[in-house]
Amino acid sequence: MSWRSDFPVMVTDAHALGSLAAIRSLGRAGYPVVASANSAGAIGLHSRYVTKKRVAPSYRDPGFLDWLKQTISQDGVKAIVPSEGCLHALRPAFAQFQPLLPLPADEKKVYASLSKFDFFKELRQADHIPPTLLVGDGLRDPTKDELASLGDVVFAKFDAAYGRSGTEENLVVRLPDRDSLEARLPQLLRQYRVGVLQGYCPGVGVGAFFLRWRGRILAEFMHRRIHEVPHTGGASSFRSAWFHAGILEDARRRLEALDWEGVAMVEYRWDPATDRFWLLELNARFWGSLHLALFAGVDFPRLLMDAFFDRPETCGAFRRDVASRWTFPREIEYVRSCMKDPALPLSRRLWPIVEFFLLGLDPRVHSDLMYPGDRALYLRAMRHSVAKFLS
């Protein structure tokens, strides 16, 4: 029996794809996994790698922290893999839960990592940054020339942590022209105290992923987005392993400047025509495409927990010949978004249907849900997605 069997790990938000990947990684490695979610139907609760499944109160429920303390005691939890929502819920009692979190001990550093505003406010390296303005309380109103410097298309980004009363969600809004920006910005600042405005950057979405522990990088990985939902831009549904030395080095410098400890995704926009790239954000938590890293040989959750329990191990080079897609439901939604877009020529609307089946025949392309030893979740998601698609 593995030494890991003595260290139960709680994985929160088991409905999320990144949490499911963490559950599978840890369970397969021998950690007893206590999976929690707000709904008994959460997909991660149905993984065969779950040891104990727990239906949690809402994070907004006043009894959540008491429920969490009781569950930790009852199930002997030795570590928590928290989602962003869970970390916000823990903030009033962060010091009490901190010994269980594979994160920096510095509360300010942890919560700054969850905020796009705080991240860009604290940046010390100005290179590879999109045209950016910080707006809101305590800041000077941007001039028309400063707004014009962002370009025609602007992305307004606001954090739940800075939401005013009744506002509890992160928000990213695409403002397609100057009139939209000037009309919408006052409304947004009535919902949020501060925010970030960024100009459009051409190219494709790419990411650099790390596990950094006690000043050392133990593992790293990179990917490139291929499909998004909707097809005009959004969540990634199909991505491939990828490498870019300049982006990887830039991301390393960012994490070293932050002295970050734990896992992190540094997201960029890369223009293949010019090889220019721009830093978009830092996500200091497990990410939605985590299965791709697992298929490429970088077992981030297991490596993180091993390091947390004082058994650090480094991971070598990752495989670059693999891709992964969230076939059901996201790739179905990608196909549907193409089919329903009248702006696309007929060939561009029909090709995604053919491509969907061709990708299914490519041995280099994995499906996130088709994980070794846990394939029943793929069939479960397929049934639900096909029924929805045909309705």
N, C-alpha and C positions, 0 to 999 in steps of 0.2 A: 504494500500500500504506500502511496506517495505521501511525503511530508505535508503536501498541500491539503490533505484531507482534514487536518487539524485547524484550518483557517477558513471558516465560512465567509464568503464575500457577498454583500448585498449589491445588486444591480437595480437601479431605479428606472422608472419610465420604460417598462418592458414592452410597451407598444411601439417604441421607436426602433428603426432599423439598426442604428448604431448600438443601442442597448442589446438588441438580439445578438449581434455579432460578438459583443463582450460576453454575454451569457454562454454562447457556444464555445468561445475560446477558453474561458475559465473552467467550464464544466468538463470539456474535453481534456484539459490539463490535470484535472483531479481536484480542483477546488469545489467544495460544496457551494452551490449558488442559491442564494435567497433572492428571488426575482419579485419585484413589486411593481404595481401599476394601479391606476385609478379604476380600471375596468377588468372584470374577470375575462373579457374577450380579447384582451391584449395579446398579440401574437407571440410575444416572448414568453408568456406564461405557459404556452403549450409546447415549448421546446422540451425535448427529452433530456436536455442537459440541465434542466432546473431541478434542484433538490427540494426546495420549498417555494411555493407560490403564495404571495401575499397581496391581497387587494387593499390598497392604501386609501385613506381619506384624501380629498382634494388638498392641494398645497395651501389653498385659502381657508381651509377648515381650521378653526382655532385649536382643534384637538390633534392636528397632525404631528406636532413635535412630541406630544405625549405618546401617541401611537408608535412613533419611530423609536423612542427610548424603550418602550415595552418590547417591540419586535427585536431590537438589537439584543436585549437581555435574554429574551425567550429563545432566540435562534442562535445565540452565541456568536453574533456577527463580529468579525475582527477587522473588517474594512468595508468601505462603501464606495462604489463607483457611482458618483452623482451626476445627474443631468443638470442643465442650467437652471431649470425650474426648481429642482430640489435644492440647489445651492442658495437660490434666493429665499426659499422657505426656511433654510437653516440659519440665515444671517442673524436673527435675534439671539441665537445660541451657538454661534460659530465656534467659540472657544471650547465649548463642551464636546462638540462633534469632531473638532479638528484632528485629534489623534487617530481617527478612523479614515481620514481623507488622504488619498495619494496626491496631495497638492502642496504648494508652499504653506508654511505656517503663518505667514503674514496675511492677515485678513484683507487689508487694503489692496494688496497685490492680487489676491484671488478675485475680488469683486471688480477691480479695474480690468481684469482680463475678460470679463463678461460684457464689458461696455465698449461699444465702438467709439463713443465720445471720449472716454477716458484713455483708450488706447492711442487715438490720434493726438490727444492733448499732451500725452507724455512722450511721444516719439522724439527721440534725440537724433535720428538719422533722417534727413529730409529727402534723400535720393529715392527714386522709384516710387514717389507718392503721387496719386492723381491730383488734379486741381481740387483743393479742399478748403472749405470754410467751416468753422465752428460757430454755431449760432445759439442764442437763448439767453436765459437769465444771467446777469453779470457780465455779459459780453456786448461789445459795441455792435449796433446794427450794421450789417454789411451795406456798403454803398452800391449803387447801380453798376459802377465799373467793376467792383469785386464780384458781383453776381454774374456780370457778363464774362468775366474771366473763366468761369466754370464751363462755358460753352452752351450750346443750345439744349442738349439733353442733360438733365441733372438727376442724381439719385439722392433722395433725402432719407437719412437713416436715424432712427430714434430707438432708444433703449427703454425697456420696461422699468429699469431701475430709476429712471428719471421721469417716469410718467406722473402726471398730476392725478388727483383723486379720481378713481374709477378707471384709470388707464393701466392695464396690466400686461400688455403684449409688446414685444419688439415689433418694429414697423420699418419696412423699406418701401419707398414709393418712387416710382419712375415718373418724372415730370418732363414731358416731351418738348416743352418750349418755354420761353421766358415768361409768357403770360401765365402759364400754368404755375410756374414757380412763384411768381409774385402774388398770385391769387391764393395758392394753397399754403404757403409758408406761415402766414399769420394764424391760420386754422390749426396747423400742426403744433405751433408753439403755444397754443391754448391747451393742447393735450399733453405736451411734454415740456419740461423745463429747459432742456438743452438738446441739441442734435448736431448731426454732421451733414453737410452738403458736399457732394462730390460730382465732378464732371465725368462724362462718359469716356471710357477707354476702349479702343478697338481691340478685337482679338477674341480669344477663347479663355474660358476659366481653367486654371490649373491650381494645384495645391501641393504644398510641401508639408510633410507630416513627421513628427518627432516624438521620441521619448527621451527626455533629458532628466537625469537624476544625479544629485549631488555634484553638479558642475560638469558631468560627462554626458555626451549624447550616446545612448545605448542602442537606438534604432532610428532609422529614417526611411522615408518612402516618398514617392511623388506620383501624381496622376494628372491626366488631362481629361476634361469633360468632352464627350462626343454628342450625346443627346441631353436635352433639358426639357422640362415640362412646365409650361407649354414650350413649343419648339422655338419661340421667340426669346426665351430666356426664363430661367427659373431653377427649380430643384433638379439635380443631376439624376438621370435615369440610366445612363450608359457611359462608362468611362474606362480608360485603359491606363496601365502602368506607363510611366513616362519619365524622362530625365532631362534636366536642364541645369548645368553646373552653376551658372550665374544666379539663377533663382534660388537654388539650394543654398548657396553661400550667403545670399542676402538674408534668407530666412534664419539661418544659423546665427547671424550677427544680431538679428532682432531678439531671439530668445536669450542670447548671452547678455545683451544689454538689459533685458528684463530680469535676468538671473532666474529664469523660469524653472520650475521643477514639476515633472509630470508629463502628460501627453499634451500635444498642441498641434493644431492645423493652422498653417499660415496660407491664406488664400490670395491669389494673384490673378491679374488679367495679362495675358501674353499675346502679343501681335506677331504671328509667324512671318508676316511680310517684312517687318523691320527688326525683329528680335528684341523689341522693347518690351518691358514689363512694368507693371504697377501693383503695388501692395494694396489690397482691398480690406482685409481684416484678419484678426487673430481669433481663433476659436479654441479655447483652452479646455477642451472636453472631447470625448469620443464623437466621431463624425458619422454622417449617414452612409458614406461609402466604405466603411471600415472593412466589410467583407473582401473588397478587392485587395487590401493589404494582406489579409489572411491568405488569400489564394496565391499571392505573390511571395509568400514565405516570411512575412513580417508579422509576428504574432503579438501585436502591441498590448492587448489586455493581459496576457499571461506574463509578458516581460515586465509590465508595470507592476503587477502584484508581486512577482518574484523579487523585484527591486525593493518594493515597499516592505517586504518581510525579510530584508537584508540578505537576499540571494541574487544580486544583480548579475545580469548576463547581457553581453552585447550580441547584436544580430548583424550578420554580414550583408553583402550586396543582395538586393531584391531582384526577383525575376521581372524582366521588362516585356515579356512576350505574352502577357495575360491581360484580359479585359473582363469586366463584370457588369451585369445589368440587373436592375430591379425589374425583372420581367413582368411580374404581376404585383401591383397594378400599374406601376409607373410607365413601363414601355408601352403598354396598351394605351395609356393616356397620351403619351407622346405621339403615337400613330394617329390617334383620334384628333389631336390638336392640328396635325398636318392636314388630315382629310377635310377638316371643317374650315380651313383658312382659305377664303376665296381669293386672297391676294397671291396665292401660290399657283403656278401653272399646273395643269392636270398631271403631268409626269411627276412633278415634285410632291403631289398629294398621294399618288398611287405607289411611288417607290417605297415609302416606309412600310407598306404592307408586305411587299416582297422581301425587303431587308429584314423585317422581323423574323421571318422563317429561315432566311439564310444565316442569320446570326445564331439561331438555334442549332444549326448544323456545324458550326465552327468550333472545333475542340479547344481553341484558345479562349473562347468566350464563356465565362461562367455565369450562373444565375445566383444572385445573392442568397435567395432562399433555398437553393439546392445545395445544402451544406452536408458534408459527409456525416452520416449517422443521424441526420435530422431532416430528411427530405420530405417528410409528411407535411411540413409547413408550406412547401412549394405547391403541393396539390391543393391544400386548403385555400391558399391565396389565389390560385388559378381558377378554382370554381367560383369564388366570389367575384373576381375581376371579369371573367367571361360573361357571367350573368348580368353584371352591371353594364358591360360594353354592348350587349345585345338588347338591353332594355330600352 
